[in-house]
């Protein structure tokens, strides 16, 4: 399957992507992941991206698309891919459509995971993340707490609330999403590619996607 996963922060895109990879071997791709790999592999584009990242600047769309072009041609994408959190803007979506045409790749669908705002706020403000960069296990103090409060089960590092997961920060992120990324729903609807799933259970979202396929 070749999908784009759309949805606000906390909608469950990452969880759905992980479940779908088990379904047919499709690979999960996020912008952050491909940038980190390009930098780690010291590619030409990776070195260029690192300059922006080290300066605290956003990586330009043209550079992200170059790295995305390389990533989509790697062999593990042959079974399919799930774009998690990309594209984020209409210009990125337009550039991605051009790139897919160039690579002769046909997108199956763009899936909007529609979760109520109050559920997202509750999910993210109760989320805790292992601060060990090599682990980053995610917990929820309500539904999936660590066995020892504040301590990661897997590696023993601190499980903390991220700075961008306070109520104030999440509200800002949701407002930014609604302004910048939500218009992608209309964009893909206009292309006849949109599938919208209203569900808070990731398994329900996965079933809706696989049934549609």
WOPE-V303620 format. One record per residue. N is the residue number from 1. SS is DSSP state (a for helix, b for strand, c for the rest). OMEGA is omega in whole degrees, 0 to 359 (none if undefined). Layout:
{{N & SS & OMEGA} {N & SS & OMEGA}}
This chain:
{{1 & c & 180} {2 & b & 190} {3 & b & 166} {4 & b & 178} {5 & b & 180} {6 & b & 178} {7 & c & 181} {8 & c & 173} {9 & c & 181} {10 & c & 180} {11 & c & 178} {12 & c & 182} {13 & a & 182} {14 & a & 180} {15 & a & 179} {16 & a & 180} {17 & a & 180} {18 & a & 179} {19 & a & 181} {20 & a & 179} {21 & a & 179} {22 & a & 183} {23 & a & 184} {24 & a & 177} {25 & c & 175} {26 & c & 184} {27 & b & 178} {28 & b & 180} {29 & b & 172} {30 & b & 181} {31 & a & 180} {32 & a & 181} {33 & a & 184} {34 & a & 177} {35 & a & 180} {36 & a & 180} {37 & a & 179} {38 & a & 178} {39 & a & 181} {40 & a & 180} {41 & c & 176} {42 & c & 176} {43 & c & 179} {44 & a & 180} {45 & a & 179} {46 & a & 178} {47 & a & 179} {48 & a & 179} {49 & a & 182} {50 & a & 179} {51 & a & 179} {52 & a & 184} {53 & a & 180} {54 & a & 180} {55 & c & 181} {56 & c & 181} {57 & c & 174} {58 & c & 176} {59 & c & 182} {60 & c & 180} {61 & a & 183} {62 & a & 180} {63 & a & 177} {64 & a & 180} {65 & a & 177} {66 & a & 179} {67 & a & 178} {68 & a & 179} {69 & a & 178} {70 & a & 184} {71 & a & 183} {72 & a & 179} {73 & c & 177} {74 & c & 191} {75 & a & 182} {76 & a & 177} {77 & a & 182} {78 & c & 180} {79 & c & 181} {80 & c & 180} {81 & b & 179} {82 & b & 180} {83 & b & 186} {84 & b & 178} {85 & c & 176} {86 & c & 1} {87 & c & 180} {88 & c & 183} {89 & c & 178} {90 & a & 178} {91 & a & 177} {92 & a & 179} {93 & a & 179} {94 & a & 178} {95 & a & 179} {96 & a & 178} {97 & a & 177} {98 & a & 180} {99 & a & 180} {100 & a & 176} {101 & a & 180} {102 & a & 182} {103 & c & 181} {104 & c & 178} {105 & c & 180} {106 & c & 179} {107 & c & 179} {108 & c & 181} {109 & b & 170} {110 & b & 187} {111 & b & 174} {112 & b & 175} {113 & b & 188} {114 & b & 183} {115 & c & 180} {116 & c & 183} {117 & a & 182} {118 & a & 178} {119 & a & 179} {120 & a & 179} {121 & a & 180} {122 & a & 180} {123 & a & 188} {124 & a & 180} {125 & a & 178} {126 & c & 180} {127 & b & 174} {128 & b & 185} {129 & b & 176} {130 & b & 184} {131 & c & 175} {132 & c & 184} {133 & c & 179} {134 & c & 182} {135 & c & 178} {136 & c & 175} {137 & c & 183} {138 & b & 178} {139 & b & 172} {140 & b & 187} {141 & c & 176} {142 & c & 190} {143 & c & 183} {144 & b & 184} {145 & c & 172} {146 & c & 182} {147 & c & 175} {148 & b & 185} {149 & c & 176} {150 & c & 182} {151 & b & 179} {152 & c & 178} {153 & c & 189} {154 & c & 187} {155 & c & 177} {156 & c & 177} {157 & c & 180} {158 & b & 173} {159 & b & 192} {160 & b & 172} {161 & c & 180} {162 & c & 182} {163 & a & 181} {164 & a & 180} {165 & a & 167} {166 & c & 181} {167 & a & 181} {168 & a & 182} {169 & a & 181} {170 & a & 178} {171 & a & 178} {172 & a & 180} {173 & a & 180} {174 & a & 178} {175 & a & 177} {176 & a & 178} {177 & a & 182} {178 & a & 181} {179 & a & 190} {180 & a & 192} {181 & c & 181} {182 & c & 178} {183 & a & 178} {184 & a & 179} {185 & a & 178} {186 & a & 180} {187 & a & 183} {188 & a & 174} {189 & a & 179} {190 & a & 178} {191 & c & 182} {192 & c & 185} {193 & c & 189} {194 & b & 168} {195 & b & 181} {196 & b & 181} {197 & b & 177} {198 & b & 181} {199 & c & 176} {200 & c & 179} {201 & c & 183} {202 & a & 179} {203 & a & 178} {204 & a & 178} {205 & a & 180} {206 & a & 180} {207 & a & 179} {208 & a & 180} {209 & a & 183} {210 & a & 176} {211 & a & 181} {212 & a & 179} {213 & c & none}}
